[in-house]
Amino acid sequence: MKILLFGKNGQVGWELQRALAPLGHVLALGTSGQPGLAGDFRDSEAIARTVRTVAPDVIVNAAAYTAVDKAEGEPELARSINADSVAAIAREAAALGAWLVHYSTDYVFDGSGERPWCERDVPAPLSVYGQTKLAGEQAIQAAGCRHLIFRTSWVYATRGGNFIKTMLRLAAERDQLKVIDDQFGAPTGAELIADVTAHAIRTARRQADVAGLYHLAAAGETTWYGYARHVIESARAAGRPVLVRPEAVQPVPTSAYPLPAPRPHNSRLDTALLQQTFDLALPHWKIGVSRTLAELFDK
Protein backbone atom coordinates (compact mmCIF):
# COMPACT_ATOMS: atom_id res chain seq x y z
CA MET A 1 0.00 0.00 0.00
CA LYS A 2 1.26 3.48 -0.91
CA ILE A 3 0.40 6.24 1.56
CA LEU A 4 0.87 9.96 0.90
CA LEU A 5 1.07 11.95 4.15
CA PHE A 6 0.80 15.74 4.20
CA GLY A 7 1.82 17.81 7.22
CA LYS A 8 4.57 15.51 8.44
CA ASN A 9 6.14 18.03 10.83
CA GLY A 10 3.07 18.87 12.89
CA GLN A 11 2.16 17.19 16.17
CA VAL A 12 -0.18 14.66 14.54
CA GLY A 13 1.85 14.34 11.35
CA TRP A 14 4.99 13.45 13.27
CA GLU A 15 3.21 10.62 15.11
CA LEU A 16 1.55 9.46 11.90
CA GLN A 17 4.93 8.75 10.33
CA ARG A 18 5.48 6.17 13.07
CA ALA A 19 1.96 4.75 13.18
CA LEU A 20 1.53 4.40 9.41
CA ALA A 21 4.93 2.83 8.71
CA PRO A 22 3.78 -0.79 9.24
CA LEU A 23 0.94 -0.36 6.72
CA GLY A 24 3.14 0.13 3.66
CA HIS A 25 5.32 2.69 1.93
CA VAL A 26 4.77 6.17 3.44
CA LEU A 27 5.76 9.27 1.47
CA ALA A 28 5.67 12.08 4.03
CA LEU A 29 5.71 15.72 2.96
CA GLY A 30 6.12 18.89 4.96
CA THR A 31 5.51 22.46 3.82
CA SER A 32 8.76 22.53 1.85
CA GLY A 33 7.84 19.36 -0.06
CA GLN A 34 10.40 17.44 -2.12
CA PRO A 35 11.77 17.91 -5.65
CA GLY A 36 8.76 17.73 -7.94
CA LEU A 37 6.32 17.31 -5.04
CA ALA A 38 4.53 20.10 -3.17
CA GLY A 39 3.53 20.22 0.48
CA ASP A 40 2.54 23.88 0.83
CA PHE A 41 -1.25 24.09 1.11
CA ARG A 42 -1.27 27.71 0.01
CA ASP A 43 -1.02 26.37 -3.55
CA SER A 44 -3.94 24.03 -4.18
CA GLU A 45 -2.99 23.35 -7.80
CA ALA A 46 0.50 22.19 -6.82
CA ILE A 47 -0.99 19.99 -4.11
CA ALA A 48 -3.36 18.43 -6.66
CA ARG A 49 -0.45 17.77 -9.05
CA THR A 50 1.45 16.09 -6.24
CA VAL A 51 -1.43 13.70 -5.59
CA ARG A 52 -1.64 12.86 -9.29
CA THR A 53 2.11 12.30 -9.50
CA VAL A 54 2.28 10.01 -6.46
CA ALA A 55 -1.01 8.21 -7.21
CA PRO A 56 -1.32 6.82 -3.66
CA ASP A 57 -3.76 4.25 -2.34
CA VAL A 58 -4.34 6.36 0.78
CA ILE A 59 -3.90 10.10 1.38
CA VAL A 60 -3.59 11.25 4.99
CA ASN A 61 -3.88 14.99 5.47
CA ALA A 62 -2.45 16.29 8.73
CA ALA A 63 -1.70 19.74 7.29
CA ALA A 64 -3.82 22.62 8.56
CA TYR A 65 -3.93 26.30 9.43
CA THR A 66 -4.35 26.16 13.22
CA ALA A 67 -3.61 29.72 14.39
CA VAL A 68 -7.13 30.29 15.70
CA ASP A 69 -6.82 33.97 16.59
CA LYS A 70 -4.60 34.91 13.65
CA ALA A 71 -7.17 33.42 11.27
CA GLU A 72 -9.61 36.20 12.17
CA GLY A 73 -7.27 38.64 10.41
CA GLU A 74 -6.32 36.46 7.44
CA PRO A 75 -9.42 34.44 6.53
CA GLU A 76 -8.36 33.99 2.90
CA LEU A 77 -5.16 32.21 3.89
CA ALA A 78 -6.97 30.04 6.43
CA ARG A 79 -9.54 29.07 3.79
CA SER A 80 -6.85 28.34 1.22
CA ILE A 81 -5.14 25.85 3.55
CA ASN A 82 -8.13 24.40 5.42
CA ALA A 83 -10.65 24.24 2.58
CA ASP A 84 -9.38 24.96 -0.94
CA SER A 85 -6.41 22.58 -0.89
CA VAL A 86 -8.46 19.99 0.96
CA ALA A 87 -11.07 20.21 -1.81
CA ALA A 88 -8.31 19.72 -4.41
CA ILE A 89 -7.04 16.62 -2.62
CA ALA A 90 -10.56 15.22 -2.33
CA ARG A 91 -11.20 15.62 -6.05
CA GLU A 92 -7.95 13.87 -6.88
CA ALA A 93 -8.71 11.09 -4.39
CA ALA A 94 -12.08 10.53 -6.05
CA ALA A 95 -10.44 10.35 -9.49
CA LEU A 96 -7.84 7.87 -8.25
CA GLY A 97 -10.21 5.77 -6.17
CA ALA A 98 -7.95 6.48 -3.17
CA TRP A 99 -8.94 6.80 0.46
CA LEU A 100 -8.63 10.24 2.07
CA VAL A 101 -8.09 10.61 5.81
CA HIS A 102 -8.54 14.13 7.17
CA TYR A 103 -8.66 15.80 10.60
CA SER A 104 -11.17 18.36 11.75
CA THR A 105 -12.04 19.99 15.04
CA ASP A 106 -14.53 20.59 17.84
CA TYR A 107 -14.51 24.24 16.69
CA VAL A 108 -17.07 23.39 14.00
CA PHE A 109 -19.67 23.58 16.81
CA ASP A 110 -20.89 26.66 18.64
CA GLY A 111 -20.08 25.23 22.07
CA SER A 112 -23.58 25.54 23.47
CA GLY A 113 -25.16 23.16 25.99
CA GLU A 114 -23.48 20.51 28.08
CA ARG A 115 -24.13 17.32 26.09
CA PRO A 116 -21.22 15.86 24.11
CA TRP A 117 -21.55 16.64 20.42
CA CYS A 118 -22.29 13.68 18.14
CA GLU A 119 -21.69 13.39 14.42
CA ARG A 120 -25.37 14.08 13.60
CA ASP A 121 -25.39 17.47 15.34
CA VAL A 122 -25.55 20.52 13.09
CA PRO A 123 -22.27 22.49 13.03
CA ALA A 124 -22.32 26.23 13.71
CA PRO A 125 -18.73 27.46 13.98
CA LEU A 126 -18.03 30.68 15.88
CA SER A 127 -14.66 31.52 14.34
CA VAL A 128 -12.95 31.78 10.97
CA TYR A 129 -10.85 28.78 11.92
CA GLY A 130 -13.96 26.71 12.65
CA GLN A 131 -15.68 27.91 9.49
CA THR A 132 -12.74 26.96 7.27
CA LYS A 133 -12.35 23.56 8.91
CA LEU A 134 -16.05 22.89 8.34
CA ALA A 135 -15.66 23.96 4.71
CA GLY A 136 -12.89 21.39 4.37
CA GLU A 137 -15.16 18.65 5.71
CA GLN A 138 -17.93 19.64 3.32
CA ALA A 139 -15.57 19.70 0.34
CA ILE A 140 -14.49 16.13 1.05
CA GLN A 141 -18.06 14.94 1.37
CA ALA A 142 -19.07 16.75 -1.85
CA ALA A 143 -16.18 15.23 -3.82
CA GLY A 144 -17.54 11.73 -3.30
CA CYS A 145 -14.19 10.13 -2.47
CA ARG A 146 -13.87 7.33 0.06
CA HIS A 147 -12.95 9.14 3.23
CA LEU A 148 -12.46 9.11 6.97
CA ILE A 149 -12.84 12.48 8.71
CA PHE A 150 -11.84 12.62 12.37
CA ARG A 151 -12.93 15.57 14.50
CA THR A 152 -10.71 15.89 17.53
CA SER A 153 -10.03 18.33 20.37
CA TRP A 154 -7.31 19.90 22.53
CA VAL A 155 -4.43 18.15 20.75
CA TYR A 156 -1.03 17.87 22.44
CA ALA A 157 2.25 15.97 22.00
CA THR A 158 5.82 15.96 23.22
CA ARG A 159 6.67 17.72 19.96
CA GLY A 160 5.71 21.32 19.18
CA GLY A 161 4.02 23.95 21.28
CA ASN A 162 0.92 23.15 23.31
CA PHE A 163 -0.92 23.76 26.58
CA ILE A 164 1.15 21.26 28.59
CA LYS A 165 4.44 22.94 27.72
CA THR A 166 2.98 26.40 28.31
CA MET A 167 1.76 25.44 31.80
CA LEU A 168 5.12 23.87 32.71
CA ARG A 169 6.94 27.01 31.60
CA LEU A 170 4.61 29.39 33.44
CA ALA A 171 4.58 27.23 36.57
CA ALA A 172 8.37 27.49 36.71
CA GLU A 173 8.25 31.28 36.36
CA ARG A 174 5.29 32.34 38.50
CA ASP A 175 3.85 31.58 41.92
CA GLN A 176 0.26 32.12 40.79
CA LEU A 177 -1.70 31.27 37.64
CA LYS A 178 -5.20 32.06 36.37
CA VAL A 179 -6.69 29.45 34.04
CA ILE A 180 -10.06 29.27 32.27
CA ASP A 181 -12.58 27.01 33.98
CA ASP A 182 -15.71 27.33 31.81
CA GLN A 183 -14.56 25.56 28.64
CA PHE A 184 -14.99 21.78 28.69
CA GLY A 185 -13.27 19.16 26.56
CA ALA A 186 -10.85 16.26 26.52
CA PRO A 187 -7.10 16.70 25.96
CA THR A 188 -6.24 14.27 23.16
CA GLY A 189 -2.73 13.08 22.38
CA ALA A 190 -1.33 13.12 18.85
CA GLU A 191 -0.04 9.61 19.54
CA LEU A 192 -3.58 8.35 20.21
CA ILE A 193 -4.90 10.07 17.08
CA ALA A 194 -2.17 8.50 14.95
CA ASP A 195 -2.68 5.00 16.35
CA VAL A 196 -6.46 5.16 15.88
CA THR A 197 -5.90 6.41 12.33
CA ALA A 198 -3.71 3.43 11.46
CA HIS A 199 -6.24 1.02 12.93
CA ALA A 200 -9.09 2.71 11.04
CA ILE A 201 -7.22 2.56 7.73
CA ARG A 202 -6.64 -1.17 8.16
CA THR A 203 -10.36 -1.64 8.78
CA ALA A 204 -11.42 0.64 5.93
CA ARG A 205 -9.29 -1.24 3.42
CA ARG A 206 -11.26 -4.38 4.28
CA GLN A 207 -14.67 -2.80 4.90
CA ALA A 208 -15.36 0.18 2.66
CA ASP A 209 -18.69 0.83 4.36
CA VAL A 210 -16.95 2.33 7.41
CA ALA A 211 -16.26 5.49 5.39
CA GLY A 212 -17.56 8.66 7.01
CA LEU A 213 -17.21 11.24 9.76
CA TYR A 214 -16.18 10.33 13.32
CA HIS A 215 -15.41 12.04 16.60
CA LEU A 216 -12.02 11.09 18.03
CA ALA A 217 -11.04 12.29 21.50
CA ALA A 218 -9.75 10.79 24.71
CA ALA A 219 -12.29 9.64 27.29
CA GLY A 220 -13.45 11.80 30.18
CA GLU A 221 -13.65 15.56 30.34
CA THR A 222 -12.07 18.49 32.09
CA THR A 223 -11.59 22.25 31.82
CA TRP A 224 -8.38 24.10 31.04
CA TYR A 225 -8.18 24.75 34.78
CA GLY A 226 -8.51 21.05 35.61
CA TYR A 227 -5.99 20.24 32.92
CA ALA A 228 -3.53 22.77 34.33
CA ARG A 229 -3.94 21.44 37.87
CA HIS A 230 -3.17 17.91 36.69
CA VAL A 231 -0.05 19.07 34.85
CA ILE A 232 1.25 21.09 37.80
CA GLU A 233 0.49 18.41 40.40
CA SER A 234 2.30 15.86 38.23
CA ALA A 235 5.28 18.17 37.83
CA ARG A 236 5.55 18.76 41.58
CA ALA A 237 5.26 15.02 42.26
CA ALA A 238 8.10 14.40 39.80
CA GLY A 239 10.30 16.93 41.56
CA ARG A 240 10.31 19.40 38.69
CA PRO A 241 11.17 23.08 39.31
CA VAL A 242 7.69 24.47 39.89
CA LEU A 243 7.04 27.70 41.79
CA VAL A 244 3.26 27.68 41.73
CA ARG A 245 1.42 25.40 44.13
CA PRO A 246 -1.72 23.60 42.85
CA GLU A 247 -3.92 25.66 45.18
CA ALA A 248 -2.44 28.84 43.68
CA VAL A 249 -3.92 27.99 40.28
CA GLN A 250 -7.07 30.10 40.15
CA PRO A 251 -10.12 29.28 38.00
CA VAL A 252 -11.40 32.18 35.90
CA PRO A 253 -14.10 32.60 33.21
CA THR A 254 -13.38 32.90 29.49
CA SER A 255 -14.20 36.60 29.74
CA ALA A 256 -11.02 37.11 31.78
CA TYR A 257 -8.95 36.54 28.63
CA PRO A 258 -10.56 38.34 25.66
CA LEU A 259 -9.25 36.95 22.37
CA PRO A 260 -9.94 37.78 18.70
CA ALA A 261 -11.60 34.40 18.03
CA PRO A 262 -14.45 33.18 20.26
CA ARG A 263 -13.94 29.77 21.87
CA PRO A 264 -16.65 27.12 22.27
CA HIS A 265 -17.55 26.54 25.91
CA ASN A 266 -18.62 22.96 25.23
CA SER A 267 -16.02 20.99 23.26
CA ARG A 268 -17.12 17.60 24.51
CA LEU A 269 -17.21 15.03 21.69
CA ASP A 270 -19.29 11.85 21.75
CA THR A 271 -17.01 9.08 20.46
CA ALA A 272 -19.47 6.18 20.68
CA LEU A 273 -19.76 5.80 16.90
CA LEU A 274 -15.99 5.57 16.45
CA GLN A 275 -15.59 3.05 19.25
CA GLN A 276 -18.44 0.85 18.02
CA THR A 277 -17.49 0.96 14.33
CA PHE A 278 -13.79 0.22 14.83
CA ASP A 279 -14.05 -1.89 18.01
CA LEU A 280 -11.98 0.52 20.07
CA ALA A 281 -11.72 1.58 23.71
CA LEU A 282 -10.40 5.12 24.07
CA PRO A 283 -8.29 5.78 27.19
CA HIS A 284 -9.00 8.49 29.75
CA TRP A 285 -7.35 11.82 28.95
CA LYS A 286 -5.19 11.68 32.09
CA ILE A 287 -3.44 8.52 30.87
CA GLY A 288 -2.09 10.16 27.73
CA VAL A 289 -1.24 13.43 29.46
CA SER A 290 0.63 11.63 32.23
CA ARG A 291 2.61 9.61 29.71
CA THR A 292 3.53 12.75 27.77
CA LEU A 293 4.60 14.47 30.99
CA ALA A 294 6.82 11.50 31.85
CA GLU A 295 8.48 11.75 28.44
CA LEU A 296 9.01 15.50 28.83
CA PHE A 297 10.44 15.05 32.32
CA ASP A 298 12.95 12.51 31.01
CA LYS A 299 14.39 14.96 28.49
Rosetta blueprint (number, residue, H / E / L):
1 M L
2 K E
3 I E
4 L E
5 L E
6 F E
7 G L
8 K L
9 N L
10 G L
11 Q H
12 V H
13 G H
14 W H
15 E H
16 L H
17 Q H
18 R H
19 A H
20 L H
21 A H
22 P H
23 L H
24 G L
25 H E
26 V E
27 L E
28 A E
29 L E
30 G L
31 T L
32 S L
33 G L
34 Q E
35 P L
36 G L
37 L E
38 A L
39 G L
40 D L
41 F L
42 R L
43 D L
44 S H
45 E H
46 A H
47 I H
48 A H
49 R H
50 T H
51 V H
52 R H
53 T H
54 V H
55 A L
56 P L
57 D L
58 V E
59 I E
60 V E
61 N E
62 A L
63 A L
64 A L
65 Y L
66 T L
67 A L
68 V L
69 D L
70 K H
71 A H
72 E H
73 G L
74 E L
75 P H
76 E H
77 L H
78 A H
79 R H
80 S H
81 I H
82 N H
83 A H
84 D H
85 S H
86 V H
87 A H
88 A H
89 I H
90 A H
91 R H
92 E H
93 A H
94 A H
95 A H
96 L H
97 G L
98 A L
99 W E
100 L E
101 V E
102 H E
103 Y E
104 S E
105 T E
106 D H
107 Y H
108 V H
109 F L
110 D L
111 G L
112 S L
113 G L
114 E L
115 R L
116 P L
117 W E
118 C L
119 E L
120 R L
121 D L
122 V L
123 P L
124 A L
125 P L
126 L L
127 S L
128 V H
129 Y H
130 G H
131 Q H
132 T H
133 K H
134 L H
135 A H
136 G H
137 E H
138 Q H
139 A H
140 I H
141 Q H
142 A H
143 A H
144 G L
145 C L
146 R E
147 H E
148 L E
149 I E
150 F E
151 R E
152 T E
153 S L
154 W L
155 V E
156 Y E
157 A L
158 T L
159 R L
160 G L
161 G L
162 N L
163 F H
164 I H
165 K H
166 T H
167 M H
168 L H
169 R H
170 L H
171 A H
172 A H
173 E H
174 R L
175 D L
176 Q L
177 L E
178 K E
179 V E
180 I E
181 D L
182 D L
183 Q L
184 F E
185 G E
186 A L
187 P L
188 T E
189 G E
190 A H
191 E H
192 L H
193 I H
194 A H
195 D H
196 V H
197 T H
198 A H
199 H H
200 A H
201 I H
202 R H
203 T H
204 A H
205 R H
206 R H
207 Q L
208 A H
209 D H
210 V H
211 A L
212 G E
213 L E
214 Y E
215 H E
216 L L
217 A L
218 A L
219 A E
220 G L
221 E L
222 T E
223 T E
224 W H
225 Y H
226 G H
227 Y H
228 A H
229 R H
230 H H
231 V H
232 I H
233 E H
234 S H
235 A H
236 R H
237 A H
238 A L
239 G L
240 R L
241 P L
242 V L
243 L L
244 V L
245 R L
246 P H
247 E H
248 A H
249 V E
250 Q E
251 P E
252 V E
253 P L
254 T H
255 S H
256 A H
257 Y L
258 P L
259 L L
260 P L
261 A L
262 P L
263 R L
264 P L
265 H L
266 N E
267 S L
268 R L
269 L E
270 D L
271 T L
272 A H
273 L H
274 L H
275 Q H
276 Q H
277 T H
278 F H
279 D L
280 L L
281 A L
282 L L
283 P L
284 H E
285 W H
286 K H
287 I H
288 G H
289 V H
290 S H
291 R H
292 T H
293 L H
294 A H
295 E H
296 L H
297 F H
298 D H
299 K L
